[in-house]
Amino acid sequence: MCLDSNLGGDPTHVYTIGYVAVLTGESLELIQEIASNSDNIDYGEMIHAHDGSEEGITTFTDRGVESLKEFLADIRTWEGGVRQFLADEQCDQEKIERIMADQPKS
């Protein structure tokens, strides 16, 4: 889902977190983990939208999608890469293994 509005003259697009996973080819669980800490994506690039559900939905602006891609590229250069990021975020081992099984092999 892409929501489009024209506030202040410049079009603004937001993309649901599930659509961002499709756009980037990344695991939805990994993106959810990154999005769970607002320090990982710059302020205003990730927006919580109320959709009538209790949880709402996380969305990203165009720049937010780019920022997410940059963040992912960065963590892949860290010692331990994505696995270490997930461990640092205190993910349980089961979640880490699910996400790692979904990672591209390089």
Helices and strands as residue ranges (DSSP letters): E 2-5, E 12-16, H 17-24, H 28-35, E 46-49, E 57-61, H 62-75, H 81-88, H 93-101
